[in-house]
Amino acid sequence: MRRPTAPSPLTGSGTALPDSVLADVMRDTGASVGLLYLLPPAEPVLRLALVDGVSGQIAAPWARIPLDAAIPVADAVRERCLVWLGSQEDVARRYPRLGIVLPYDFMLAAAPITSDGTVWGGVVLLWPVCHPAELSLTEEKSINACCRRAAAILHRAAASGHPLKPPDEPRLLPPPHPREADPVQAAAALDFTARLPMGCCALDLDGRLTFINPAGTDLVGAGAGSLLGNRPWEVLPWLHEPAFEDRYRAAVVSRQPTSFTTRRPPDTWLLFQLYPDASGISVHITPADTHPPATTPQQPQPAEPIGATALYHLTHLATALAEAVGVHDIVELAADQIVPAFGPKALALLTVKDDRLHITGNRGYSPELMARFDAAPLTSDTPAVRAITTATPAFFPTFADLKKAYQPAVHQDEMASWAFLPLIVSGRPVGSLVLAYDQPRIFPPAERALLTSLAGLIAQALDRARLYDAKHALAHGLQTGLLPRTLPHIPGLEAAARYRPAGHGIDIGGDFYDLIPCTNDTAVVAIGDVQGHDPTAAALMGQVRTAVRAHATTGSTPGDILARTNRLLCDLDTGLFASCLIAHLDLPHHRVRMATAGHPPALLRHPHGRTDTLRLPPGLLLGIEPDADYPTTEIPLPLGAILAFYTDGLVETPGTDIDDATTALATHLAAAQAESLETLADALLNHAEQSAPRNDDIALLLLRPHGRP
């Protein structure tokens, strides 16, 4: 029986995203777990809004997912398609990060929430492995209907001027209500369980004990009063080892019965059998028939071992940090993961630069408070500075403890407990991590060890990211130094240009463009792409651009410019090739002459809006055959027409026919508002990036003859 729909906190201008958006699709598809994500307009991060079928603890690592993450729902949103994982092997092969953190049997579908080209978020559903190997047509229709319904609600809210925003904490949908039991039958059921010689207990989806019979309390050696409302592995010391918590997680995620055997000191072996459903877990406790031989020495256990959920969170963070590159990525990832998964209410990450400790990122703190602590000298005596200068973590369960260690301390953040963790790599100080909790926290040894390990992971990732950022800045400087800083002013010609790097890695692209004045009334346009993404390609790109510019100023035709540049590349014998398109603009006579060396065709938008793809006689890529010929074609260029030159990154994506993509670009150019070329250039880039993920650099140059004033 599904739960009634509760009011949702996601509201805006009379509309709401009700719980039923997720609850209904779970009912219709038989899914056991559901997650609904929203994508804020100006934030490239999917934020978890609704959760059904699992606890907040289990969902915590997935509360914020960067759009570029290798996670099913991020892929579904980026690629605008449904992602289906039909087995644990499928998960492990395609999404190893997910498989490490949730090593259980389940099937998964992820789908984007879209409407009219706008992405609003995504939906994730899980099923037990008893589900068929593929989604049925009915299930796919239900998922699509859910996404359309959510998109319609979100679109209406945005159109009203009050877009729905993700909540600070995801909303957990209530479990299904059990059937109302007859009081006589309920009393009989209690009597029945009281007479059983074996233990029976019930856990909710959060792992908290809601019922235990007398035999159960006898077997675990604790009274119901100390157990009810608590997680067994948190109140029974002999269940602190991760087996119980891990089996509970497995039961909730996979919805499959599971079991484990453990020892209650001194020598009582118990078998726990877990039977999950949508409302919780029934647990059967009996003395174990067999147990490890008495001669097998038992490994000593720490007094307060780390729980399975914390270990999985740490593993998840480690794998995520391994995929992150820049310092900004590390900071965002640390904040996204630590705050929901490890309990702090606020976080500040500080890094060392020029003998000062700078605030690099934070979550949960006000900008005003962060400004007070930013750029503190390493000679100052604050907890964050002392942590990094002494390489010693500090934990303060209360403000009194903090005040005792730092007499000048003032209670400024309304928090109750703090941890100050040094970020050290190979003995070198990298920074400090500050965690603040709104409830008192005693920081037992196991938690201190966990947080110290977490700081070590972040320190290593930060050190690697800073090196990446330095290399990226160098590469970006070289790249931009080889492109024109500004376009020249040519009377009677409006121009706009854009260059957009691929956005991943530190590779230097080979895309280039140039606008070269020849006389007061003529100019040459060059756009091209050198094969490769490294310094060699960038250097060759600089040589090609220089050669084109030199030949253009001599009055050569576009075909001759390409032929001469081609001979230069063949003589250099770099083993690299380049595409290039040259256009000679004759503004007084309203014409353009063009030639191409294997480059994507230019587009011509006529003043009334019709847009043509200018298919020129083909020419070989530069650098292949020294005697290659490049025919020149003349085309009318009326006043008010727009010429669009671009590199293949604007139209080429894996699995897409480039001719279809070029046609789609031409259609978009024809329909776009064209009052300003600067606005139009941004619109064309946005269209490309929203239509499919981009894996290559993009160069774009727009020109419009308008006559002299």
Steps between C-alpha positions, in 0.01 A plus 500: 500500500656831391511794732268800457660799333640747751539870431833578341739776610588566136250775429479804282217731394219260575664195347678218678699193421291249696637181647269311266722588201750247636260279695275437200778389266632265769154351541448464125841343434541299820827679578631457854708818523447838338704822487393823331757768417460866404749702296519863617520742204845644577660200668651201310408265786203266534352538848298228666146618578288189571603159638283191529589153621837564670628696796659841481829345612515266204398774256744757646794440260267572208343820637695720254628361170708715261368485144835374372518213751510140380168422671191354323267795565766751390553303179123483444469878539803585286407261220123556523427127507401220733785303661429136594723276713373143501744332742768551761758413233355774280534749784859396574605519134337831407499683835773359726464787748135409555584128522762559771264696725191284440639148444154341503271335247254743343381631165492870423340743258584870474305744284522875432221744581484724191259722308554710189876457515524600868632249753332524840653198676489122499338193654672183627315175572631172645350150484595167660683255271182295467390768252526392133829576325344789303246769570156427362330741260245579772776585747676726249170680433449549874851642542449734203163610640661574837770712334246687287281570802794628707625710207157657451477598867853641501441686173181662629676610818791650304264676257316656795824659619523275806710197399500204735828472687651180641464479878805532723438141609333241274147408606457138609162366394322315780481121467168334414254488784422147621145384488301608801503195725207384702591563868418140588723371220779740599492375858497141375803572279691641798412195707610278213845663475536496879457122504756435226830350618691687227566872481292731281560868447420770245714780356377801308673604176738714704614192692334596828335233712120538519412166665670205672343201674611363842703216346683758289599710803622184677711393202665840450537557874338843519161636600247640257526844662863542398441362151178654370557809286870423455708322239610165651862538387521835678380381843626140513882508524540151357311607185730797436697304244369585151324169419158590639492849348624370165232230489236758592619721209499199266144411601371856449672558165451156344165414667628144529513287819845476650664366813816492707639323808678678781616435856346653808763491772617287652413209272139521376474480122187649345353481151325816376269463198370821342180518288446845342205668332393857422413582863802354683681181592383201704787330682502140622754423777592143597797325660741402224526128425865538404772750571872531433711236682603592851863465399469786252643804675272801487656818372489778759242762413543870564294633785301720263528366146391709205156408366438365152317811383790725602745267324291507182478879519878518535543265204256704294686820579834339413378383159337835429816690594700277267282623210513870592762722337510869594501659846146630447383145423665369818344770717151448358530124524622510860214729601243298307608172659615583853208713615221246425703182560707574810270722701650852520264792458772724355837456335791725405795395288809721527818479294850637557622770263769764558531406869131561558199274544237591243134394494477291183144380547231453761153365552256615768692813604412861419731702272541757777632241746735350241639846420611539864719192482624529142873552437602439862884504529660169587654681796158563657367277776164361390379138504516473120852647485624292792366183338709560188814629675509213751360238256272389785120468476298664777150401615285715727175338626383832653576869475638480853764257370580737214518798736734310731744437215460851346425768756422774243240277329157658448191289427413635154344215302224369734645150476544252786808292404798539267773299330813668358687265269841569342544432130855367461668334199850351535566728795394811308211712631214528249228648718242432770152351504254638755185304583232648725203316655178655627457227764754401769735226377746305712724387209581144613835356381345318203342819369822694552687238297236515226511880476880498499497252212250717320729803539789298359300414189403863447858620552634266233223596259557872565874469441438322171232752404724799562759352265225440244376859530853633452548291185154594376574871549823460304320314220219755493750784483675340204168430328359850538836654407473335158148635435411863420434699816244718321353512153609793282250771413410485131263771369170353386552168678365379835690209657480275806721206601496232766749238609387230743748235620372145542500546877685187609865408527789742451535437127560800275264516206599562139193707404569849367328790327613835361355809332763678288440847352641527147371838379236737631236296318631143509601247763601136523346255744685186610372223723657163552580206726841332535493129582588422861470657844852566625773767483614367161152552355481847654841596360400378155174690531703816560708430190192437285335820618819698433535350150136575415537858621819550296347367179169683553664841510662441156162489326498123433170324434361270773602195295857630460525578873405139581735357237799696630421422863458134408851491346641651819340229714625228266852644517489513881408128497351503850273206431201717595219615273276805514163601365456858390247725330601833341251771397580828322236766570445761230265740676448760221395230252298297757676173435719246675749258344569182694713184494519209741753241610271237653336749738132501607291717266417860585136606540341799329188648655325729254347828622149351496612202714550212256829326577713310248781255564784605269626171357826582320703283264697273735872541561743269683598571858815710526822303540411188298586564134735791411348551155136496613266744325241715682230648273361844580124560489329842484171553686275811522508670842208744534492771765350370826590138427689306768796271432571238766841328510567231759715199587367147524462513878181700444329221304689176559398267784540122541216304342360800308512545123694821436280594203190473719670709769599764243142514370374541858749785554383670180137466610582651838690787334204570273257514793721692744464869578783681322492860626847458652772266376638476853165371629466271198846351560405414859171351382674271248745378765218437748304309235798275433572432865136425583446270204780254591819476709800667334835320492701743288596866493270744319596806296221716358520816287193697385513780241229734366555771235280798579621779272677814609320741729 
